[in-house]
Amino acid sequence: MGEVYQATDLKLGRSVAIKRLPEALHRDSEYTARFEREAKLLASLNHPNIAAIYGLEQFGDTRFLVLELVEGDTLADRIQRGPIPVEESLRLALQIAQAVEAAHNNGVIHRDIKPANIKVTPDGKVKVLDFGLAKALTPDLRSVNLSNSPTISMTMGATQQGTIFGTAAYMSPEQASGEVVDKRADIWSFGVVLFEMLTGHRMFTGKSVSHVLANVLKSDPDWKSLPANLHPRVRMLLERCLEKEPRDRYHDIAEARVDLEHVLADPRGVLIQPEDTASRAKTPSFRFVAIAIVAAAAVAGALGWFSHRVPESKPGPVVRFPLLLPASVQFTMQPTSMLAISADGTRVAYTANGQMFLRNLNEPEGRPVPGTNVGGAGAATPVFSPDGMWLAYVHVVSSTGPFIIHRVPITGGTPLKIFESQGGLNSFDWGLTWPTTDKMVFANGDGILRIDANGGTPEVLIKRVEGEAFDSPQILPGGKQVLFVRAAGSVGELNASRWETAEIVIQTIGSNDRTVLWKGGSHPRYLPTGNLIYAQGNSLFALSVDLNSRKVTGGPVPIMEGVRRSSNGITDAAQYVVSDSGTLVTIPGEAAAVVEKGILTLMDRKGVATPLAVRPAQYRGPRLSPNGQYLAVEILDGDDASNIWIYDLSGKSEIRRLTQTGKHNKRPVWTPDSRKVAFESDRDGDWGIYEQPADGSELPVRLTTGKNKAEQYPESWSSDGKTLTYVDVPNSNWDLWSFSRDSGATALIAGGTGNQFGSVFSPDGKWVAYTDNASNFGIRVQPFPSTGVVRQITQDGDAWPVWSKSGELFFRLRRDTGKPNELRALDVTTTGEFAFKNPRTLQLPANTLMYQSYRDYDVMPNGDKFVIIVTEQKDAKTGGPAPVPRIDVVLNWFEELKARVRIP
C-alpha cells in the first residue's frame, strides 16, 4: 500500500525509504487509518530480519512513513532468474521464519507474505517488508501476472461480512474461501514461498485471480518439481506448511524454523542420496510394503479416474477488486448506461472520452475501441453481443438527434449502422440490449422495439401510450415476456424522481397482458439465480421472483450501496451490469437520483471544518445534545425510509441506530437533560411524535397524534422540559403548536396565512423564535405563552433559527436567496426590554448542503462550533483534482447474492 521513494535524512545523514499514500487515497480516512496502523505495527517489532520504521510524519494532508532503506533485490527478482540453490533457499527461508516468528510473538499476523515483500541484501540478509499491513489497495490489474497481484478484498463467507487480505498465489485456502484466519495463514504462505524458491516457479497459477484462487482451494502442489534427493525433512516441512486444513498444518512457525535448523545442521547435507533400494527389497518387510504401496496406488488411481469422470463443481470465492482508470480517461454520457459486460464475465466495456473503451479483466488496462470515436455528444448505452465478439452502442449526435445504433467488432473497425431515430430526446434509444445473436431490443418514444442485429425496420413489441415512458427492457427466459420499467410523464423528461416511483412490469409480447411486479424501483435485471435486481436511489436491491406466476416471493433485500445513477433523470440508468457467469460490475457514485450523500462536519467560528468519523450518508436534521456530548441525526435510506441515529462526539464508538421500527423516523429533538430524543414516526400506521431514551434502553412512547393522520414533527423543548413546540401539517400549510408534557394539552402558537415552522425556545424558555413566510421568509420572535405580540427580526429570506445558551440567535439564508452559504447571527436581549443588535455573517464551506424543508445545521451549546453537512465529493471542498475514475468488480457474486436472498 503506497508509493515508495528513496530519500536522505538530513538530520542524521542516512538514506531512508519514504512511503506515502497515493494522491487519490491520502484524504480517505479509512486508508489513512490503515496506513497509521501499519506504522504502529512496525514500531512494535524489533528484529534484524524485519525492515525497521523510523517515523510517521505528515506534511499538509500527506502522511508518510520513514522506513529503513533496504538495498538489494526482492526475492521475486531472484526467483525470476531461476530456482535458488537448495542450501541458499533454506538459509533464506530460516531468516524469513525467524522474522515471522518474532512478529507472531508480538501478536502480529502478516497476511501477505510473498517474494515481492521480501528483500535480500547483497550480503544475503533477509528483510521482510510490509509487516502487519492491513492492505488498503485491492488488486492492481496493471500487473502482468494476476497471480502475483496486490492484496484482494473478499467477502467473508455466506453470512458474515468483512474483509480479509492476501495475494492470490500465496493466499491460504482459508483466506481464499473467506474464513477467519490466524497465524497459520502465514505458515501456509511461508511454505508457498519456500516451494517457489526451490522450484523457480509459482506453486499456483491461473489466467485470472479467480482461477488462481480456485487452484489454491482445489489443487495440490506439483511435488515432482522439487529438486531430486531433497532432504526428507524439507519435504515433510513443506507438506506440513501446505496442509489445506489449518488444523493439520504447523501450529507455530517455530516448528518450521526448528526443522530448517536441523536440516542445515545435518552432516549429510541438504541433498541426500537414496539408499540402495535393491538390497532393501530382498527383505520380506520391504516386499510387503512395496505391495501395499502398489495396491494403494492402484486404488488411488481408480479413485482419481472416477473423480475426473465426475468432476466436483464448487463455487469459487467472492472476490472484489477495482479497475482504476487513468485520470485522463473520464466517463461520458452519464445520463445513460455507461457499462456493459460480456456474458462470460471476461470483458467490460465503458463509455469514456466520448467513445467506447474495452477492458479484458486479465489485462493491465483498457483500450479505446477503434471506430467508436464518432463525434457529436459521443457513444452511449454499450452492450455486448451474446458471443462477446461485438459491441453495440448508441451514437448521440446531439440532444435534438439523430440517435444512431451502431455495432462494431470488439477489435474495432468501421461501425455498422443498425437503426437511426430522428427527433429530440423523446426518440432516444434507451436500454439497448442484445438478447439473441440476430436480434436487438431497445426502448424509445414508440415503445419497446426489436430489430435485426444487421439492421432493418424494427417491430414494436410493446406500444407506448401518452403519459408514460419505458426503459430497461429485457427479454425474459422463454422469449415470450418482456421485463421493463414504466414511469409516468413524457418521454425525455428531465425528472429523476419519477424513476424512483416507477413500476417494474412484465408484459407478454404482442398482448396487453401486463403485470406490475414491483412499485418503486428502476433499472431492473432478472438473473439466472431467479432473482431480480433493481435500483432505488444509489442502492441496489434484490427480489426473488416466480416468473410463472409473476409474483415476488422474497425481498426486497439491500445488496449494495453507492452505485452511480443517471445524472439528469432522462433515463433510469444505474451504473451496474451482471454477467450470466455471476460477475457484478459497478461504477461507484455519490450523485443520487433524488438525494445527495453528505459528510457530517464540525466547523468553528474561523471556518475551520473537521469531518466527523462517520460514514457518508443521506443525513438530515442534525441535532446536538444540550450537554454537547452527542449528536442525533436522521439518515435517509434508498427506499424512501429513514431512521434516527446517535453519535458520541468523543469518537469512542461507532454511530448507532436508535429507531428500529416504522418506515419513517424523522427530525430528532433532544430533551434538555440530554437523555431522550423526540422524533416524528409513522410506526403505528399514522403520524405522531414519539420519545425514546437515547441509549435505546426503552421502547418509544407516543406523545401526540396528527390531526386527520397528517404529519407533525417536533422542534424544540423548553428549558424545563415541560413544553414541546412542533409543526402540524393538517392541510397545505404548516402551523406551529405547543404540547404540554404535564397535561398533554396542545395549543396553537402561530398559524393562518403562510407557513410557520423552525421554532426554537430562548434559553430562559420565555420566547419562541420561528420562521414565517406569510409575506417573505424571515425570522419572527414572540413571547411564550403567546400574548399576541410578534417581533419581526428579519425579512430577507432567512429561515431555521437556532438560539444558543449565550443568547445569540443564528439563522440561515434559504437556497433561493443566492447566498445559501451564509450563516447569520444576532445578539438578542430577552430580559427587560426585548432588543436585538450586532448582525454578523459567518461563511460556510461552498459545498455545504441545504434542504428547504429541514434545519440542516445546529450550534454547540456555547456557540463556539457548528455541525453542518457538506457534500461527499471531496474535490468540491478542496479544489483539488477530481477523484480517479474507477470501476468495481465482484467475481462469483451470485454466491453472495444467493446467501442473502432466498431463491424461489
Buried (B, 14 or more C-beta within 10 A) or exposed (E): BBEBEEBEBEEEEEEBBBBBBBBBBBBBEEBBEBBBBBBEBBBBBEBEBBBBBBEBEEEEEEBBBBBBBBEBBBBBEBBEEEBBEBEBBBBBBBBBBBBBBBBBBBEBBBBBBBBBBBBBEEEEBBBBBBBBBBBBBBBBBEEEBBBBBBBBBBBBBEEEEEBBBBBBBBBBBBBBBBBEBEBBBBBBBBBBBBBBBBBBEBBBBBEBBBBBBBBBBBEEBEEEEBBEEBBEBBEEBBBBBBBBEBEEBBBBBBBBBEBBBEBBEEEEEBEBEEEEEEEEEEEEEEEEEEEEEEEEEEEEEEEEEEEEEEEEEEEBBBBBBBBBBEEEBEBBBBBBBBBBBBBEBBBBBBBBBBBBBBBBBBBEBBEBBBBBBBEBBBBBBBBBBBEBEBBBBBBBBEBEBBBBBBBBBBEBEEBBEBBBBEBBBBBBBBBBBBBBEEBBBBBBBBBBBBBBBEBEEBEEBBEBEEEBBBBBBBBBEEEEBBBBBBBEBBBBBEBBEBBBBBBBBBBBBEEEEBBEBBEBBBBBBBBEBBBBBBBBBBBBBBBBBEBEEBEBEBBBBBBBBBBBBBBEBBBBBBBBBBBBBBBBBBBBBBBBBBBBBBBBBBBEEEEEBEBBEBBBBBBBBBBBBBEBEBBBBBBBBBBBEBBBBBBBBEEEEEBEEBBEEBEBBBBBBBBBEBBBBBBBBBBEEEBBBBBBBBEBEEEBEEBBBBBEEEBBBBBBBBBEBBBBBBBBBBEEBBBBBBBEBEEEEBEEBBBEEBBBBBBBBBBBBBBBBBBBBBEEBBBBBBBBEBEEEEBEBBEBBBBBBBBBBEBBBBBBBBBEBEBBBBBBBBBBEBEEEBEBEEEEEBEBBEBBBBBEEBBBBBBBBEBEBBBBBBBBBBEBBEEEEEBBBBBBBBBBBBBBBBBBBEEB
